Amino acid sequence: MKKERAMSQEADDKGLAAVVLERLENERLPRAIDLKEKVDAGAKLDDMDIAFLERVFADTEDLKPMVARHPEYHALAARLMGLYEHITSKALENEKAG
């Protein structure tokens, strides 16, 4: 029974990972790169940008258990979190600057 659950979890994880990686490549990463360029140029985030980041952070929380089970995703997750942290920190700096 445990082995069946483990195999089922592995299959679920592979399917979820495929969807997440496709979304990352086609939607999330291009948008994050655009946001990084925007804040690096001194611009402020608008409501749509903030909503996007909120969705990303909510999804990240949901994915933590899967990432924890799969060390092969740790480096990618860390790099993405670094990118999002840069965006939010720079956006806050831009807000404070006026």
Disulfide bonds with the S-S distance in Angstrom:
none
